[in-house]
């Protein structure tokens, strides 16, 4: 991993909320900083209510991290399409985020409590 991407423990307790529900809480979040972009918090899959997420057909490719798969959040009344993403087989040096998901701030709330 070069200096363009930095991954470190996020520290503290992090909560994921969407559609009026808490979808996850963890003390094992990772913070990924890529270039000049704002930090992104990655939640371990085991700390997310995966039953509320549906795999999407959407994919993307990052030249630094690899291929991403997307997930939609199913709430009681609406499907929040492509709300989060995961790198199941990230590139060398980025392996720490395997098995973790991150979420778009306009589709889910991620906050430190």
Buried (B, 14 or more C-beta within 10 A) or exposed (E): BEEEBEBEEBEEEBBBBBBEEEBBBBEBBBBBBBEEEEEBBBBBBEBBEBEBBBEBEEEEEBEBBBBBBBBBBBBEEEEBEBBBBBBEEBBEEBEBBBBBBBBBEEBBEBEEE
